[in-house]
């Protein structure tokens, strides 16, 4: 049975979708945290796209060490070697608990409609961006004029909140959405029943086409089959937005 993180006792402001410890999110179920060693507690996968946040032993600067490569890394500030923890390096599937994740001891990179956000982007305050990006919620930053590569300047606390939130499972890759100049809250992959339930007049099909950006016509019947829709809710204005992909 799926429960929300709040129902499990580990709430996230940006993630309210029901989950199971399978492949519909970064949630790994109850296990042992690779960072603090506490066991039988809710944990999350830290693999591709994640980093351990470790202070440099020489200058104290915080560094993100890739949890997939598991390699020692030169400090970004003084170039002294920051060792990847040997105990975690030996684990095939390392995990981070809720407390360690929320304290910033690990960072889970997010792909967003404004480009990728990983720990490196927090240092610059600008998303990785994309080609020809157009938006009106934040300041746009030209990263490469020749390639028309545009990033977006975001507040540090906003980026950190995303990095301390689990990702959700998709076929083609996540795309965190924004509204009212803030990240929206992920409320789940919706099928027809969920759309009908949330539609003010019970017309889920109409709501589906209204919030799923550029979804192909005639795909309502494909929901839950060959097409998936990932829905977000703005906690400031109540607006729903969604992106979609296909298998």
C-alpha positions in Angstrom: 0.0 0.0 0.0 1.3 3.4 -0.9 1.6 6.1 1.7 2.9 9.7 1.5 6.2 10.6 3.2 4.2 12.6 5.7 2.2 9.5 6.6 5.4 7.6 7.1 6.6 10.4 9.4 9.2 12.0 7.1 7.5 15.0 5.5 9.0 16.9 2.5 7.5 20.3 1.5 8.0 19.5 -2.2 6.9 15.9 -2.3 3.4 14.8 -1.3 2.9 11.8 -3.7 2.2 8.4 -2.3 5.2 6.1 -2.6 6.4 2.5 -2.2 10.1 1.4 -1.8 10.2 0.4 -5.4 11.2 2.4 -8.5 8.6 5.2 -8.4 10.9 7.5 -6.3 14.3 7.6 -4.6 12.7 6.0 -1.5 14.4 2.8 -0.5 12.2 1.8 2.4 13.5 1.1 5.9 17.2 0.3 6.0 20.6 1.4 7.3 22.0 4.9 6.6 25.4 4.7 5.0 26.3 8.1 6.5 25.2 7.9 10.2 24.9 4.2 10.5 21.4 4.3 12.1 19.4 1.3 11.1 15.7 0.3 10.5 14.9 3.9 9.5 13.4 5.4 6.3 16.2 5.7 3.7 16.8 6.9 0.2 19.0 5.7 -2.7 22.2 7.7 -3.3 23.6 6.7 -6.7 23.7 8.3 -10.1 23.1 12.1 -9.7 23.8 12.2 -6.0 26.7 13.5 -4.0 28.0 13.2 -0.5 28.7 16.6 1.0 32.0 16.4 2.8 34.1 19.2 4.3 37.7 19.5 3.1 40.1 18.3 5.9 42.5 21.2 5.1 40.3 24.3 4.5 36.9 23.2 5.6 35.2 24.0 2.3 32.2 21.8 1.5 32.7 19.5 -1.4 30.3 17.2 -3.2 31.7 13.7 -3.9 29.9 11.7 -6.6 28.3 8.7 -5.1 28.3 6.8 -8.4 32.0 7.2 -9.2 33.0 7.0 -5.5 36.4 8.6 -6.1 38.6 10.9 -4.0 38.3 14.5 -5.2 40.5 17.6 -5.1 38.9 20.3 -2.9 37.2 22.9 -5.0 38.9 25.6 -3.0 42.4 24.5 -1.9 42.9 21.4 -4.1 43.7 19.2 -1.1 42.4 15.6 -1.6 39.0 15.0 -0.1 38.7 11.2 0.5 35.6 9.4 -0.4 34.5 7.4 2.7 35.9 3.9 2.4 33.0 2.3 4.1 30.5 3.8 1.7 32.7 3.1 -1.3 32.5 -0.6 -0.5 28.7 -0.5 -0.6 26.9 -1.5 -3.8 23.8 0.4 -3.0 24.5 3.2 -0.4 21.5 4.9 1.3 21.0 8.1 3.2 18.4 8.5 5.9 15.8 11.2 6.1 17.7 13.2 8.9 21.0 13.1 7.1 19.4 14.1 3.8 17.5 17.1 5.4 20.7 18.2 7.1 22.4 18.4 3.8 24.9 15.6 4.2 23.8 14.3 0.7 22.6 16.1 -2.3 20.1 14.6 -4.8 20.5 16.4 -8.2 17.2 17.5 -9.9 16.4 18.1 -13.5 14.0 21.0 -13.7 12.3 23.0 -16.4 15.1 25.5 -15.9 17.9 23.0 -16.3 19.8 20.7 -14.0 20.4 21.6 -10.4 23.2 19.8 -8.6 25.4 20.9 -5.7 27.7 22.7 -8.2 24.8 24.9 -9.2 24.3 26.0 -5.6 27.8 27.5 -5.6 27.0 29.7 -8.6 23.3 30.3 -7.9 22.5 29.6 -11.5 20.9 26.4 -13.0 22.7 24.4 -15.6 20.2 25.8 -18.1 19.2 24.7 -21.6 19.2 26.0 -25.2 16.9 28.9 -25.9 15.3 28.8 -22.4 12.6 31.3 -22.0 10.8 32.0 -18.7 9.5 35.0 -16.7 9.7 33.9 -13.1 13.4 34.6 -12.4 16.5 36.4 -13.8 17.8 34.7 -16.9 21.6 34.3 -17.3 23.4 33.8 -20.6 25.9 30.9 -20.0 27.0 30.5 -23.6 25.9 33.1 -26.1 27.2 31.2 -29.1 25.0 28.2 -28.3 22.1 30.3 -26.9 22.5 28.4 -23.6 20.5 30.1 -20.9 20.4 29.4 -17.2 18.2 30.8 -14.4 19.4 32.5 -11.2 17.7 31.0 -8.2 17.9 31.7 -4.4 20.3 29.3 -2.6 17.6 28.1 -0.2 15.4 27.1 -3.1 18.1 25.0 -4.7 19.0 23.4 -1.4 15.4 22.5 -0.8 15.3 20.7 -4.1 18.6 18.8 -3.4 17.2 17.7 -0.1 14.0 16.3 -1.6 13.8 12.8 -3.2 13.3 12.5 -6.9 10.4 10.7 -8.5 10.5 7.8 -11.0 9.8 8.4 -14.7 10.4 6.6 -18.0 12.3 9.5 -19.7 13.5 11.6 -16.8 12.1 14.0 -14.2 11.3 17.7 -14.9 10.6 19.6 -11.7 8.1 22.4 -12.4 7.8 25.9 -10.9 5.0 28.3 -10.2 4.8 31.7 -8.4 8.6 31.9 -8.4 9.0 28.7 -6.3 9.3 25.0 -6.9 5.9 23.2 -7.1 5.1 20.2 -4.9 5.0 16.8 -6.7 1.7 15.1 -6.0 2.1 12.0 -8.1 1.8 10.2 -11.4 -2.0 10.4 -12.1 -4.2 8.1 -14.0 -7.8 8.8 -15.1 -9.3 8.2 -11.6 -7.1 10.8 -10.0 -7.9 13.4 -12.7 -11.6 12.7 -12.4 -11.4 13.1 -8.6 -9.6 16.4 -8.8 -11.6 18.0 -11.6 -14.1 20.5 -10.2 -16.8 19.2 -12.5 -15.7 15.6 -12.5 -14.4 15.9 -16.1 -10.9 14.5 -15.6 -10.2 14.4 -19.3 -10.7 18.1 -19.6 -8.4 18.7 -16.7 -5.8 16.3 -18.2 -5.5 18.3 -21.4 -5.6 21.6 -19.5 -2.5 20.9 -17.2 -0.4 18.4 -19.2 1.7 20.7 -21.3 1.6 19.8 -25.1 0.3 16.3 -24.4 -0.8 14.7 -27.8 -4.5 14.8 -28.5 -6.4 11.5 -28.2 -4.1 10.2 -25.4 -6.6 10.2 -22.5 -7.2 6.5 -22.9 -3.4 5.8 -22.8 -3.0 7.0 -19.2 -1.6 4.3 -17.0 -0.5 2.4 -20.1 1.9 3.7 -22.7 1.7 7.3 -21.4 2.5 8.7 -17.9 1.7 12.1 -16.5 3.5 13.6 -13.5 1.5 16.2 -11.7 2.7 19.2 -9.5 0.7 21.6 -7.3 1.6 25.1 -6.4 1.2 25.6 -2.7 0.9 29.4 -3.2 -1.9 29.7 -5.7 -3.2 26.1 -6.0 -2.5 25.8 -9.7 -1.8 22.3 -11.2 0.8 21.7 -13.8 2.1 18.5 -15.3 4.7 17.0 -17.7 4.4 13.7 -19.5 6.4 10.9 -21.2 5.9 7.6 -23.0 7.5 4.2 -22.7 
